[in-house]
Amino acid sequence: MPTPLHKTASHVTVPCPVERVQPPFESEQSAAEAQLLQSIMLAIAGAQRFEVALETVLQYVCQNMGWVFAEAWVPNADNTLLECSSAWYGSRSSLRDFRVASEHFTFASGVGLPGRVWLSKEPEWIPDVAQSSEQEFLRVQFAQTMGLKAALAVPVLSNSEVLAVVVFFLTESSPLDEQSVQVISGVAAQLGSVIQGEQTEATPGQGQRRLSSLIDALPGIVFVGGNDPEWSMKYLSEGCLKLTGYRSEELAGLQRSLSYNAICHQDDLPLLLQSIDRAIVHKEPYVVEY
């Protein structure tokens, strides 16, 4: 049976040149989720079209969370039906057949999995669409043929308006995974804030300001620092004050009054710097509590 869900909040980011300092109470899993959202936000910040941003999100989520197929459904011009968006992702070429079949479907409000999420504005999880009735999942025969089973549908909202419904599939049945719902709902919420209003930049510099606002809204600190003994900070997000008690301008830039090293406990500093060096060499995220 499908499981309608209440919206859940999520804190997130992704593997990229910008690093994030974790508050000590956050788990390693939460750090990975935070990195995922950050990477997605950085990737879509410069997207000139909604469809491009949607496809980027589908690809990042599938590749980082193990989903094999993802699609997006968007309201038509008169807002009466959901139509298949050009944005989609498949982990193998054979899934294109499911995509092609889906292009012939539309969903009214409350009809089928996308239509129900469009109406409720809440995520919905189906443990196995291949075992669903046609009323619950209209494309059940195509899903059975392609071996698609567990599914999660999440709305992308902007000012309570549904801009899209994104749907993700696995090739095995699965009970409700609340962690996946939380993370993907967080990604969808951030996507809604990014594409709210005009899809192209209205004024020079607006994209950079929008990206800065998103980064400042993330938990913890996003920073850019030099790989030198003093760990010289070039940029610190506004989360710096809440986490350290210092304003970003006190710790970053040429006019800083303190180095970031100076506010780290000396017993923790060697492990911290070693972890950063190792992450840079291997081009991978790192998690250190200090």
N, C-alpha and C positions, 0 to 999 in steps of 0.2 A: 504494500500500500504506500502511496506517496505520503511524505511527511512535510506539511507546511511548517515553516519555521519563522520565529521572530527575528528581526534584524539583530545582528551582533556587531559590536565594535571591534576594531582590530588595530594593532600598532604594527607598522611594517617598514621594509626597505629592500635593496638588492645588491649583488656583487658588482662593484664599480670602483673607480678611482677615489671616490669620496668615502671616507671611513666613518664609523659611528661608535661613539663611546657608550657602553651599556651601563645603566644603573645596576648596582650589584645584585638587586633582587630579581632581575630578569633572567630567565632560564636560557640555556643554549638554544633550545628550540625557538623561543621567542625572538632571539637574535637573528636566526636564520629567516624567520618570517619578516622581521623588520628589514633585513637586507633585500628580500624579495620585493617588497613594496617600494623601497627606495629606488631600486634598479628600474622597476616599471615606470615610476614617476619620472625619472630622468629620461627614460627612453621615449615617453610619449609627450614630454614637455614641448618639443619642437614640432609635433605632428600638425600638419596644416589641415588635415581632414579627419573627421570623426571616424570614418571607416578605417583609416590607417592606424589611429590610436586603438580602436577596438581590436584589430588583428594583432597588433603588438602585444596587447594584454593577453589575448587568447594563447599566443605562442609562448610567452614568458610563463604563464601559469601552468600550461601543459608540460613544458620542458622541465620545470622546477618542482612540480608536485606530482608528476606521474600520470596525469590524465592523457588519454590516447586521442581524443577527438573533442573539438570545441567549436561552437557556432554562435552566431548572434542573430537576434530577431529584432527588427526595428519597426515602429509604427509607419504606416503608409502616409501619403500626403494629407488625406482627410482624417487621419487618426481613427480609422474604423477597423483596421486589420493589422496584424503583425506580418511582415514580409521577411523573407530570408535575406540577411545582409550579405554583402560580398566578403565580409570578414569571416574567416574560418581557419582551423588548423587541424591537420591529421598527422599522426605519427608514422603512418605507413600509407603507401600509394593506393592500396585497395579501398581505403576509407573514402576515397573520392566518389565511389558509387553511392554511398550514403548521402554525401553532400549533394550530388546531382539529383537524387530522388527528393531530397528536402526542398530543393528550389521550386518544386511544383506545389508546395504546401503554403497555405496562409492560415493564421489563427485569429479567430475573433476573441474578444475579451472573455475570459473564463473558460475557453475551450482548449483542450490539450495542455501539455506541460507549460509551454511558453505563455499561452493565453491565461492560464490560472495565475502565473506569477505576475503577468501584466495587470491583472485585476487586483490581486492581493497586495502587490508591492512588497512581498516577502519572499525569501528563498524557499525552495522546495526540493526535497531529496526523495528519489525513488530508488529503493534497494536493487531492483532488477526490472528494467523496462521490458525485457524479453518475456517476463512473466505477467506483465500488466495486461489489462483489458484494452481494447482499442479506444474506449472512451477515456481511459487514463492517459494513454500514450498512443496517439493516432498513427505513428509510424512504426508500430510494434513489429510488423512483418519485416520491414527493412532492417530494424535493429537486430532481429533474430538472425537474419541472413549474414549480417556483418559481425555478429558476435559482440554487440554492445550491450552492456547490462546496467550497472549502477549509473545514476545520472543526478546531477545537481544543477538547478536553474536559479539564477540570481538576477534581480533587477538592477539596472544602472539608473540612478535617480538624480535629478537636478531640480531643486525647489519642488519636491513631491511629484514631479512629472517623470514618467518612465521614458527614458531616452532609448533604452534597449533592454533586452533580456538575453543574458549570456548563459549557455548551457554546456556543461562539461560531462564527458562520458568515460567510464572504465570498461575493460573487457571482462571484469569479474563482478559478481554481485557483492554488495557491501551494505552492512547496516549503516545507519546515520553516523557520519564522521563530523562531529561538532567542530573539531579543529579546522578541517577543510572549509566548512561553512563560514567560520569566523574569518579565516584569512581571505577567502575569495570575496566575501562581503566587504571586507576592508578595502580590497583592491577596487571593487566596483564603486564604492563610495568615493574613493579618491579620483577615479576616472570621471565620475559625474561632476566633481568640483573642477577638474581640469578643463572639460569641454563645455562647461556652463557658458552660456552666452555665445558670442561669435566664435567660430571655429578657426578663423585666421586672425592674426594679430592686428589690432586696430591702430596701434602706434608703435614706433620703434622702441625697443627695450621692454615692451609689455611682457614678452615671453620670459625674459630673465627675471622680471619682478614677480611673475606668477610662480616661477620655479623657486625663487627665494622664499615666497610665502609658504609654499608646500613644505620646503625643507625645514623652515622654522616651526612648522606645526608638528613635525615628527617628535616622538619622545626621545629623551637623551640628547646627545650632541652629534651633529654632523660636522666633520672638520676636514680641512685640507692642511697637511703639515709636511715639513721637510724631513727627510730621513737623515737627520744630523744628530750629533750627541745632545744638543740642546732641545731636540724635538720641536723646532721652531714652527709655530702655528701661523699659517697664512690666512686662514679663515676659520671661524667658529660660529655655529648657528646660535640663535637666541636661547636655545635650551641650556646654554652654558651657565647662565646666571642661576637658574633653579638647581642645577646639579652640583655646581662648584662654589657658588656664592660670589663668583667674579663675573664682571661684564666681559663680553667677548673682546672689546677693544683693550682691556687690561692684559689679555693673554695672547693676542694675535697682532701681527703686523710689526712694522719697524718701530712704532711708538709704544709698544707694549711695556708695561711696568714689571711684569713677571714672565718667566718662561713657564710652559706647562709642566716641565719637569719639576719646577720648584713647589708645585702644589700636590705632587704625587709622593706617596710615602717611599722613602729611599729603599726599603726592603722589597717593595713591589716593582721598582723601576727596571731592574735588569731583566726580569721575566717579561715585562711589558714590551720593552724595546726589542728583545729577542723575538717575541711573537710577531711584532710588526715587520721586522726584517725577514722572517721566514715567510710571512704572508706575501710580501712584495716579491720575493724570489719566485715563489710558486704561483703568484697571481691568484690568490684565493682569499676568502674572508677569514677573519680571526675573531675569537671571543676570549677575552681576558677579564677576570674580575679583580679589581684593585681598589 
